[in-house]
């Protein structure tokens, strides 16, 4: 039995530091009564949505728990339920902290850029530390209890299910509100983004939290847990208990590295991104040092360095494609000068082009780590990538905190100097959200490869136990494999189209309601905006639309597995990983580029706000919004849910194929 003291201790220390950051943020002032009123409205809307979403998820969770207990085994059912609960808790903590830090960031901006950055980052760091610590604690405790990694796959499945709903529902909510608010406010009424006269403005601010905080927290929680379990499974099958230990040591060491790295986020001059990158780079350096001290195999250490290198490379590449400081976004802004059509064409082209560098980085990482240690080396590399989850989520959650802070400053009528500071923070937040999404997508693809390797090994073990040839060959000339590849490649496209359509329907309802309210004379002061009505509309739209896409993720692998067999299911998994990676990168990066092209113009370039180029860029941004914040990120849990289900039901699928 391996010693799990260090992973458990690291988890508890990570949570203690998260509590320290909570207390640090809580001591900050909440500003004027008007600021507090706006913040409370955002808090009320966000928590109301989350409660209704979790009630829906709970129904599915109970039904799946019963099914797992009946068809698989009790331990898998128990771990599934706890995985879902831990993932939901991570999402709740993330969103709750974000909506408490937003008003404090706006108030801190009165003292200067450094004070505001400190509050915003610490607010995000709370989420990051809790996500990594909860995931490691849950996996470690259940392994200690059951002593078999295969029995804790349910924990990852539970996290994946909540993540899927959180990404789908939160993504639909945030982008239906955002697109609707932009179309009616910026385009039709010609008012600023966070103008309090816009009836959809509170729904828009709520959406930032349910999409980017709760959604990303649940997403990376399940990616972290699923990858850790997958690496432990492969290690168990290949190396025995020693192979189980290394992923746990990497996870534990990285929590210490993230805690240390958080204290390196310090503003030097005016470079906010530089301050945030100081923390990331420090975490990576400390992580490498700690891995060297903990891992007694030099090849495993080298594989872990590959994962850290992939993390830094993905960050650098995505910043190049999405930051206003580089040519891709500026050329997209230039395309807006001739109208919305050329803006959209240029944005689509940029999104497609942006996939090649991240893909080649991931391919290189796969080849090098495989050369070092075979398929277990890939698992170690992706585990090292995800070991930085604490810092990555801190950077991601920083984004919606600063976005909300800017909205509160605008709606509360604070001094223009304050809004200038929050605008600087928000502009960087757009880039941090983009680079963390690219990280989440890349790590999800590599995690899915690890799970696929586990699936293949488990099928071979089951076949050998039944007296069959254990070798599993995925020959593209086999019609079953080819059929699986085609179906798997198709699923991310159908899934994404459903989410894009859902955002469009939700945005349509918001636009109609906002127009109705504007007609009553809001602009002339004859009526006050009814924020609650728009919040209710997008809440209902998100909850209504999120069920069918989630069912696709759950049912597709089961139907293909039981109807066409394990070879076809393997093909489905491979096809979904390949197209899912490319489509998600295209959407996430392209959408962020559209957003920042609009921001670039709003900063006074190419005619500034109100110009024809700005109006065209706003239209492009409305297309990019569901790309980057709904469909693209939701592909992450989609491919992992399908792989996890395949592993859980592998025995039944192989047995059914023999009937």
CORFENWO-V547751 format. One line per field, one symbol per residue. phi: phi as a letter, one per 40 degrees, with the letter a starting at -180 (. if undefined). psi: psi as a letter, one per 40 degrees, with the letter a starting at -180 (. if undefined). A space follows every 10 residues. Layout:
phi->???
psi->???
This chain:
phi->.ccbccdccc dccdcccccd cdcccccccb gcdccccccc cccccccccc cccccccccc ccccdccccc cbacdccccd cccccccccc cccccccccc cccccccccc chcccccdcc cccccdcdcc cccccccccc cccccbgacc cbcdcccccc cccccccccc ccdccccccc cccccccccg bcdbcccccc ccdcccddcc cccccccccc cccccccccc ccccccccbg cccccddccc cccccccccc cccccbcbgb cccccccdcc cccccccccc ccccccbccc cccccccccc dccccccccd cbcccbcdcc cccdcccbhc cccccccccc cccccccdcc cccccccccc ccagcccccc ccccdcccdd cccdcccddc cccccccccc ccgcdccccc ccccccdcdc cccccccccc cccccccccc ccccdccccc ccccccgccc cbbccccccc ccccdccccc ddccdccccc cccccccdcc cccccccccc hcccgcabcc ccccdccccc cccccccccc cdcccdcccc cccbgccccc cdcccccccc cccccdcccc cccdcccccc ccchcfhgcg cccccccccc ccccdcccbb cdcccdcdcc cccccccccd ccccccccc
psi->hihedddddd dddddddddd ddddddeiie aidddddddd dddddddddd dddddddddd dddddddddd dciddddddd dddddddddd dddddddded dddddddddd eidddddddd dddddddddd dddddddddd dddddefhdd eedddddddd dddddddddd dddddddddd ddddcdddef iidfheehde dddddddddd ddcddddddd dddddddddd ddddddddea dddddddddd dddddddddd ddeeghhhbe gddddddddd dddddddddd ddddhehddd dddddddddd dddddddddd eeieeidddd dddddedeid dddddddddd dddedddddd dddddddddd ddeadddddd dddddededd dddddddddd dddddddddd defiiddddd dddddddddd dddddddddd dddddddddd dddddddddd dddddeeihd hhhgheehdd dddddddddd dddddddddd dddddddddd ddddddddee fddeeeiiig dddddddddd ddddeedddd dddddddddd dddeiddddd dddddddddd dddddddddd dddddddddd ddeeifeaie iddddddddd ddddddddec dddedcdddd dddddddded ddddddde.
